[in-house]
Amino acid sequence: MSAFAIYMVGLVVLIGGLVYGAHLAGAPTTWIIVGAIIVAGAGLLTAATRTRQKDPPEG
């Protein structure tokens, strides 16, 4: 499994836990969805940046 896939699995688990906790705390569904989208976007950007292959040196 690639590092990107492992990162995404961890992100899904994190978002699931945050959504469940927000639901138990009584947060409105609209704000739970907004928060989940923001965390998913930030996680996707971070995963792409951290797992990007470095360009080989020229020469």
SEMARPA-921673 format. One line per 4 residues: their letters; for each residue x, y negated, z of N, C-alpha, C. Coordinates in nm, 2 decimals. Layout:
BEGIN
a = X Y Z X Y Z X Y Z; ...;
% end
This chain:
BEGIN
msaf = 0.09 0.12 0.00 0.00 0.00 0.00 0.09 -0.12 0.00; 0.06 -0.22 -0.08 0.14 -0.34 -0.10 0.12 -0.43 0.03; 0.22 -0.52 0.05 0.21 -0.61 0.16 0.09 -0.70 0.15; 0.06 -0.74 0.02 -0.06 -0.82 0.00 -0.19 -0.75 0.05;
aiym = -0.20 -0.63 0.01 -0.32 -0.55 0.05 -0.33 -0.53 0.20; -0.22 -0.51 0.27 -0.22 -0.50 0.41 -0.26 -0.63 0.48; -0.21 -0.74 0.42 -0.24 -0.87 0.47 -0.39 -0.90 0.46; -0.45 -0.86 0.34 -0.59 -0.88 0.32 -0.68 -0.79 0.41;
vglv = -0.64 -0.67 0.44 -0.71 -0.59 0.53 -0.71 -0.65 0.67; -0.60 -0.70 0.72 -0.59 -0.77 0.84 -0.68 -0.89 0.85; -0.68 -0.96 0.74 -0.76 -1.08 0.73 -0.91 -1.05 0.74; -0.95 -0.94 0.67 -1.09 -0.90 0.68 -1.13 -0.86 0.82;
vlig = -1.04 -0.79 0.89 -1.07 -0.76 1.03 -1.08 -0.88 1.12; -0.99 -0.98 1.10 -0.99 -1.10 1.17 -1.12 -1.18 1.15; -1.16 -1.19 1.02 -1.28 -1.26 0.99 -1.40 -1.19 1.05; -1.40 -1.06 1.05 -1.51 -0.98 1.10 -1.53 -1.01 1.25;
glvy = -1.41 -1.01 1.32 -1.41 -1.03 1.47 -1.46 -1.17 1.50; -1.42 -1.27 1.42 -1.46 -1.41 1.45 -1.61 -1.43 1.42; -1.66 -1.37 1.31 -1.80 -1.38 1.28 -1.88 -1.31 1.39; -1.84 -1.20 1.43 -1.92 -1.13 1.54 -1.92 -1.21 1.67;
gahl = -1.80 -1.26 1.70 -1.79 -1.34 1.83 -1.88 -1.47 1.82; -1.88 -1.53 1.70 -1.96 -1.65 1.68 -2.11 -1.62 1.69; -2.14 -1.51 1.63 -2.28 -1.46 1.64 -2.33 -1.44 1.78; -2.24 -1.37 1.86 -2.27 -1.34 2.00 -2.28 -1.47 2.08;
agap = -2.20 -1.57 2.04 -2.20 -1.70 2.11 -2.32 -1.79 2.07; -2.40 -1.75 1.97 -2.51 -1.82 1.93 -2.49 -1.93 1.83; -2.38 -1.92 1.76 -2.35 -2.03 1.66 -2.45 -2.01 1.54; -2.49 -2.12 1.48 -2.58 -2.11 1.37 -2.52 -2.04 1.25;
ttwi = -2.60 -1.96 1.18 -2.55 -1.88 1.07 -2.48 -1.96 0.96; -2.53 -2.08 0.94 -2.47 -2.17 0.83 -2.32 -2.20 0.87; -2.30 -2.23 1.00 -2.16 -2.26 1.04 -2.07 -2.14 1.05; -2.13 -2.02 1.08 -2.05 -1.90 1.07 -2.00 -1.87 0.93;
ivga = -2.09 -1.89 0.83 -2.05 -1.87 0.69 -1.95 -1.97 0.65; -1.97 -2.09 0.68 -1.87 -2.20 0.65 -1.73 -2.16 0.71; -1.73 -2.13 0.83 -1.60 -2.09 0.90 -1.54 -1.97 0.83; -1.62 -1.87 0.80 -1.56 -1.75 0.74 -1.50 -1.78 0.60;
iiva = -1.57 -1.87 0.52 -1.52 -1.91 0.39 -1.38 -1.98 0.41; -1.38 -2.07 0.50 -1.25 -2.15 0.53 -1.14 -2.06 0.57; -1.16 -1.97 0.66 -1.06 -1.88 0.70 -1.02 -1.78 0.59; -1.11 -1.74 0.51 -1.08 -1.65 0.40 -0.99 -1.73 0.30;
gagl = -1.03 -1.85 0.27 -0.94 -1.93 0.17 -0.80 -1.95 0.22; -0.79 -1.99 0.35 -0.66 -2.01 0.41 -0.58 -1.89 0.41; -0.64 -1.78 0.45 -0.58 -1.65 0.45 -0.53 -1.60 0.31; -0.61 -1.62 0.21 -0.57 -1.59 0.08 -0.45 -1.67 0.03;
ltaa = -0.45 -1.80 0.06 -0.34 -1.88 0.02 -0.21 -1.84 0.10; -0.22 -1.81 0.22 -0.11 -1.77 0.30 -0.06 -1.63 0.25; -0.15 -1.54 0.23 -0.11 -1.41 0.18 -0.03 -1.42 0.05; -0.08 -1.50 -0.04 -0.02 -1.51 -0.18 0.12 -1.58 -0.16;
trtr = 0.13 -1.67 -0.07 0.26 -1.74 -0.05 0.36 -1.65 0.01; 0.32 -1.58 0.11 0.42 -1.49 0.19 0.46 -1.37 0.12; 0.37 -1.32 0.03 0.40 -1.19 -0.04 0.45 -1.21 -0.18; 0.47 -1.34 -0.23 0.51 -1.37 -0.36 0.65 -1.32 -0.38;
qkdp = 0.67 -1.26 -0.50 0.81 -1.21 -0.54 0.90 -1.33 -0.57; 1.01 -1.33 -0.52 1.11 -1.43 -0.55 1.16 -1.42 -0.69; 1.19 -1.53 -0.76 1.25 -1.52 -0.89 1.39 -1.47 -0.88; 1.43 -1.38 -0.98 1.57 -1.33 -0.97 1.67 -1.44 -1.01;
peg = 1.79 -1.44 -0.96 1.88 -1.55 -0.99 1.92 -1.53 -1.14; 1.94 -1.65 -1.20 1.99 -1.64 -1.34 2.14 -1.63 -1.35; 2.18 -1.56 -1.46 2.33 -1.56 -1.47 2.38 -1.43 -1.48;
% end
